[in-house]
Amino acid sequence: MNFITFREKLKDFHIFSTNDIKMIAPAFFSQRLVEWQKKGYIRKIIRNYYVFSGTEADEHLLFLTANKIYKPSYVSFETALAYYGLIPENVYLVTSASTRKTYVFNTPLGKFSYNSLKKSLFFGYKPIRYGKENFLIATAEKALLDYLYINAHIKTMGDIAELRLNRDAARDMVRLPVLDEYSHRFGSKTLEKKTGILKEYFKNA
């Protein structure tokens, strides 16, 4: 298979894996990937994952990449909070939740960090369409709770104030009944206490 045919067959993939290639071309000769990297046609992200050279690494591509290279996972914590305008944007790191072990990838596209959550806490995310694919990202409420849950040092109103959360954005994005429901599902009295402090912080804006 020549590169033009290869690219046409994978045109709907923003990021593609060796498994994706096998689905469309079971007899594909993997050495071609090495050749095409040397020619600058494709770029390797991590083992078995690639993008076409010239692909713009926009926000949505990074989120889709985060989902794909470490499964199961969804974008959450600081990255999701920035996506919703609740904190300033951080362009250097994409943070995600996963049921697998905590891990960090440094790749040519950027740095991807994963915090481990137990399976019962793997909820509260939604799909967002990107081309012909979807990426998963926490809702605003779940991103806040995930962040408070893994950051044990956040305990007081002062600690929450230091996060400099955008309270105007929170009024538009954060559904308090959903925040309460999700907080209860964590089964953590500590988190429920933090949730109460967070609600008070938003209320006193």
N, C-alpha and C positions, 0 to 999 in steps of 0.2 A: 504494500500500500504506500503510495506517495503522500507527501505532506499535505498537498492541496485536498486530496480525498479525505485524509484523516481529519483535517480541520473542518471540512464540510460536515462530516458525520458527527462531530462533537461541538457543532456551532451553538447548541443550546446549553452547553455546560460552561459556567463561569470558572469553575475549578473542576478538574477531572482526575479520576483515580485509575490505577491499573485495572481495577474491577470494572469500571465504566468502559474501559477500552475492550476488555474481554467480552462484554455484553454485545458490543457492536461489531467486533472483529475477533472471534475466538482464536484464529490462527495468527494473530498479530505477533510480529517478531519484536520482543522487548528491547533488543539492542538499538532499534531505531530511536527510542527515547533518548538514549545516550548521545547518538549522532545528532539529533535535533537540538539537544541542549547545547552541544558544542557549536552548532551553526547559529544559535541564538533564536531558534524558532519557538522554543518552549522554556519555561523556568520551573525548576523543582522547588517545591515548598518544603515538604518533608518527605520521608520515604513513601513512595507509592502515590504521591499527590503532586499535581502539576497545574500550571496555568499557561496560556499562550503568552508569549512575549508581547508587550505592548498593551496588555490588559490593565486598565486603570484600577488601582487599588483603592476604590472608594469605600465608604463606610459599609455599605451593604455587602460588598464582596468580602470584606474582612469578617463580617458577622457570619456569612455563609461558610467561609473557610473555617472559622472557629467551630461551627457546628459539625463540619465534615471530618476534620482531622482528629477529633476526639469525641467518640460517641459512647453513650448518649450525653448530650449537653445542650444547654441553651444559654444565650447571652444574658448576663445579669450583673449585679453589683454595680461598681462605678460606671462601667460602660453603658449599661441600660439606663442608669440614672442620668447620665449625660445625654443620652439619646432623647430622653423625655424633657430635657431642659431643667432638670432638678438640681444638677451641679454643673460646674464648668466642664467643658469637653476635655478629655484626655486622649490625645492622638497617639500616644506611645504604647498603649497596652489595651488589649481586648480581654475583658474578664468574663468568665462563664462559670456556670454551675454544672456539676457532673456527679453521677453516682459512682464513678471510678475514683481512683486515688488523686489527690492534689498533684498537679503537674504544671510545668511551664515549657512552652516551645518558643525558641528564638528562630525565626524564619526570615527569608528575604522579603516577605510581605510585612512583617511586624512581629510583635511579641504577643503570645496568646497564653493566658493564665487560667487555670481551672481550679476551683475550690470544690472539695468533696462534700456532698450532702447525702444523707441516707435516703433510701428509695422512697420512703414515705413523704419526704419533703420535695420530691421531684414533681412539682405541679406549679400552676400559676404562670404558665408561659403561653405564648400565642404565635401562630405562623404569620409571617409577613412575606408577601409575594415579591420576588426579585427575578424579573425576566420570566422564565418558565419554571423556576425553582422557588422554594420557600426556605427561609431561615427562621429559627425559633428564638424568641426573646421574651424575657420576663415581662409581665405587666408592671406598671409603675408601682403598684402596691407590693407585688412579690419582690421586686428589685430592692425596695426599701427594707423589707423584712429579711431578705437574704443577707443584705449588708449588715444590718443590726445584729443578726444571729451569729455571723462569723467574727464580728469585731467585739470581743468580750470587754474591751476597754471602754466602750461607750456605755455609760451607766446613768448619766445625769443630764439635766436640761442644758448645762454648760457644755457637756460633751457634744450634744446634738447641735447646739448653736455653732460650735466650731466647724461643723460640716458645711456651714453657709448654704443650706438648702434654699432653693428659690421658692419662697412661700406662695408667690403669685402663680407660678407654674403648678405648684402642688394643688392649689384650689381647683384648677382646671383638670388636672390629670388623676389625682388620687381620690378614689371612691372610699370614703370612710367605712361604710358597711363591709366592703370587700376586704379592706385592711383588717378589720376586726375578725372577719371570718377566717382569713388566711392565718392571722396571728394565732388564733385558737387551734388551728390544725397542726401547728408546730408542736403543741403539747409542752410548751416551755413557759413556766411562770415568769422567768427572767425576761423572756421576749415580750410577754404580754405587758409586763411593767414598762419596758422600753417603748412599746407601742402606745401606751397611755401617755407617756412623756412626749412622744413625737406628736400625738394629736393635740396636746396642750400647746406645744411649740407652734404648730400651724394655726391654732385658734387665736393665739396671742399676737398674731402678726399685725 
